[in-house]
Amino acid sequence: MIATAAVLGLVAGTCAGFLVQADRETTKLPSLSQPVVAQARGAGPEPLSAAQDRQVKTDGDLRKLLLNRPKGTKEADFAAGRDGWLDLADYAHRLSDSDDQFGVLVGDEFRRAANTTWQVGDTYNVEIRLVQFRQEENLAAEEWAGDWKVGGLRSWPLPGTGEGMVYVAAKPQTEAGYLPVYRAEAHASRGDIAMEIWIYDTKPIPKKTIMDLARRQMERL
């Protein structure tokens, strides 16, 4: 009996609410049309200059962002690509496990790469690569720069580049019939571009040499 009374009370309250609402005047809805907004007049803001708009710089000729070859040097004998450009096959061929890396680069949305090389004497060689990714799915440039497996080398952070690093070999690579070879590397990224620098010599490579070269290249980006 108590449950039945509670239900009847709820029904009665609902009916009373409907009756009260039915006796009230209809509330007018706001108009769907909105006032026309006048178009702004006058000149718009000036477009960003190439110095301010990073995309203007990185969508242009990527080779122009590479450091200039120092005076008195020549192109290295091992220079790859054509006219400073590396296509996907050229770049993958420069990597160890090139067949596997080709597929990785496709998945990482490789866009293009540019490189420059120079040689001093018969033993000192430098190669700089700028590798650009489309980055529609992930931050591939940053991941690529941080995924290098550099074992047995001393390492230091590259200031002003977040995760950028430089590496210097304390001991040379040796192979029968060849001179011992020391190497230094630098890896960093900015935006959609990964930077790679390699130095080879038969003499130990000072930390300052690779650090200065990497810093100046990153400033160009």
N, C-alpha and C positions, 0 to 999 in steps of 0.2 A: 504493500500500500504506500509506503514512504517513497520507494523508487518510482511508482506510478505518478505520485503527486509531483515529484521533482521533474519528471519528463513533461507533465502537463504544464507546469510552471514555465519551463523553458520554451515550449511551443507558444504559450500565451504571450510571453515576453517578445518573442520573435514577431508574432502577428502584430502586436502593439507597435513595434518599431516600424514595420512596413506601413501601418496606417498613419503614423506620424509623418513619415517621409512622403506618403502620397498626398497629404494635405498641404505640404510646403510647395512654394513656387519653384519652377524649374530653374536651375542654375545655368546661366549661359556659358558656353565654352568659348575660350579665346579664339580669335580668328586665326586660321591657318596661314593666311598671307602675312608677310612681314614687310615693314617699310624698306624701300629701296635704299641701299647705302651708296652714297655718291662716290664715284671713283676719285682716288687721290690725284692731285695735279702736281705739276712740277717735275723736275729731274729726279730720278731715283738715285740710290747710292752708287758710287763708283765701284766697278768690279775690282776684286783683289788683284794685286800685281802678282807676277810669277814668284817674287820673293816671299810673298805672304801666303799664297795658295799652293800648298805642297802638292796637290794633285796635278796642277799645271806642270810642275817640274817633273814628276814621276811618270806622267803620261806622254811626255815628249821623248826626245832621243835619249835613251838610257845611257848611251855611251858618253854623253856630255857630262854626266854626273861622276864619271870615273876620274881619278887623279891623272893629271897629265904625265906623260913619260918624261923623266928628268933629262935635261940636256946632257949630251955626251954618252947616252946609253943607246942601245939598239933593241929591237924586238927580240924576245927570247926564241931560241931555236925550237922550243916545244909548243909555241903558240898554237892554239886550236881555234876552230871556228872560221868564219869568213868576215873580214872587214870589221872585226870587233864584236860580232854577234855570235852567240851560241844557241842553236836550236835545241829542242828537247833531246834529240839523239846525241848531239855533240856534247851537251852538258852531262848526260847520263854516262857517256863513255869515259868522262874524266873521273868518275867515281868508282870506288871498289864495288864489286857485285853489281856491275852496271845493268845487267838484265833485270835484277830485282828492283833496283833503284828507278828504272824506267817506269815500271808500274806504280811505284810509290809517288813519283813526280806527277804522273797523270792524276792519281787520286788527290794529290795536294793542289791541283789546279795550277800547275806550272804555266806561266804566261810567256816569259822570255828571259834571256840572260845576256849580259854583255861582259866582256873582259878586256883587260889590257895586260901586257907583259913587258918586262924589260930585263936586260942582261948587262952586267958590268964585267968585263974581262971574260974569262972562260968558265968561271965557277959560280958567280953570284947571280941568282935569278929571282925575279919577283913576278907573281901573278895575282891580280885582283879580279874578283868576279862580283857582279851584282846580279842577283837572281830575283825576279819579280813573280809574284803569285797573284791570282785573281781574287782570292780570299772571299768568295761568295758563301762558303760554308764554315770556314774556321780561320784562325790567325796562323796561316801556314808559314809565313816568313819567320815569325818569332819561334815557332816550333822547329822549323828547319835549322835555324841558327843554333838552337840549343841541343840538337840531337847528335852532334858530331861526337864520335867516340875517339877521344884523344887520350891515350894511355901513355904513361911513362914520361910525360912532359910537365915541367913546372908551369903553373898557371897563375894569372892575376886578373882581377876584374878590369874591364875597360871603362873608365869613368864617363858618366853621362850617358850610358847606353842601356841602363837597366840590367839585363842579363848578359851583356857582351863580355867576352873573355879573350885574353891573349895567352898563347902557349909558346914555350921555348924548350927545345930539347937540350938537355945537359950532356947527352952522349950522342955520338953520330951513328947513323945507320951504316953498316959495313956489309960489303959483298965482295967476294973474291974477284980480283981483276979490275975493281973500280976504286976510285978515291972515296974516303969516308965522307958522308953527307950529313950536315946539320940542317935542321929545319925549325921554322917558327911559323905559327899560325895565328889568325885572329878571326873570330866569328861574332857577329852582332846583327841586329835588325833594326829597321826604322820603317814604320808603316807596313807597306806590302813588299818591301825589299829586304832580302837577306844579303849581308856582305860577307865575303870570304877573302882572306889574304893569305898568301903562302910565300915564304922566303926560303931559299935553299942556298947553302954555301958549304965549302969544304972547311971553313973555319967557324968557330962558335959564333952565334948570332946574338948580339946584346939585346936585352929586354927593351932598352930604350928605342932601338931601331924599329921593332915591330909595333911597339906601343905608339910611337909618333906617327908611323904610317897609318895605323888603324884610326887614330884620333883624327887625322887630317881627312881621311876618306869619309868618316862618319859626318864630319862637318860639311862636306859637300852634299850630303843627303838632307 
